[in-house]
Structure formats: structure tokens, C-alpha cells
Amino acid sequence: MAIIASAFFAAVGLAGYQRTDDIRQLLLFVGLAILAFGVVKLAFFGINRLLDKIE
């Protein structure tokens, strides 16, 4: 799930960069891709720990 969200932001950034040649836009979406990956990984890690505590 994290890879899918990250790949989406990376693809949007790459497509936008090809149209506008704006490196800031590409860097913004690459940053969002990294952030999305981290958020999704943390969410699933937290859910996994919560489910492990439930008997």
C-alpha cells in the first residue's frame, strides 16, 4: 500500500515536470512520495502493534 501511494505521487510529479519543466514541482511531489511512504508504513506498523496486543 505504501509503495502504491508513493508511486502515485512520483508519477504525478514526473508527469507535471514533463509538462512544465519546473524542478520545484518535481521535488515537491518526490517529497510527498517519501512522506506518503513513511506515513503509510507508520500507520500499518501501529495497527500491527495494536492487533498484536489484542488477545
C-alpha positions as CSV (number, residue, x, y, z in Angstrom):
1,M,0.0,0.0,0.0
2,A,2.8,2.4,0.9
3,I,4.6,1.7,-2.4
4,I,1.4,2.4,-4.4
5,A,0.8,5.7,-2.7
6,S,4.4,6.7,-3.1
7,A,4.4,5.6,-6.8
8,F,1.3,7.7,-7.4
9,F,2.9,10.9,-6.1
10,A,6.1,10.2,-8.0
11,A,4.1,9.6,-11.3
12,V,2.1,12.8,-10.8
13,G,5.3,14.8,-10.2
14,L,7.1,13.3,-13.2
15,A,4.1,14.0,-15.5
16,G,3.9,17.6,-14.2
17,Y,7.6,18.1,-14.6
18,Q,7.4,16.9,-18.2
19,R,4.7,19.5,-19.0
20,T,6.1,22.5,-17.1
21,D,9.8,21.8,-16.8
22,D,9.5,23.1,-13.2
23,I,12.0,21.3,-11.0
24,R,10.4,22.6,-7.8
25,Q,7.2,20.8,-8.7
26,L,9.1,17.6,-9.3
27,L,10.9,17.9,-5.9
28,L,7.7,18.7,-4.1
29,F,6.0,15.6,-5.4
30,V,9.1,13.4,-4.7
31,G,9.0,14.8,-1.2
32,L,5.3,14.0,-0.9
33,A,6.0,10.5,-2.2
34,I,8.6,9.9,0.5
35,L,6.3,11.4,3.1
36,A,3.4,9.2,2.0
37,F,5.5,6.1,2.1
38,G,6.6,6.9,5.7
39,V,3.0,7.8,6.9
40,V,1.5,4.6,5.4
41,K,4.3,2.4,6.9
42,L,3.9,4.0,10.3
43,A,0.1,3.6,10.2
44,F,0.4,-0.1,9.3
45,F,3.1,-0.6,11.9
46,G,0.9,1.0,14.6
47,I,-2.1,-1.1,13.5
48,N,0.0,-4.3,13.6
49,R,1.3,-3.5,17.1
50,L,-2.3,-2.8,18.3
51,L,-3.5,-6.1,16.8
52,D,-0.7,-7.9,18.5
53,K,-1.7,-6.6,21.9
54,I,-5.3,-7.9,21.5
55,E,-5.7,-11.5,22.6
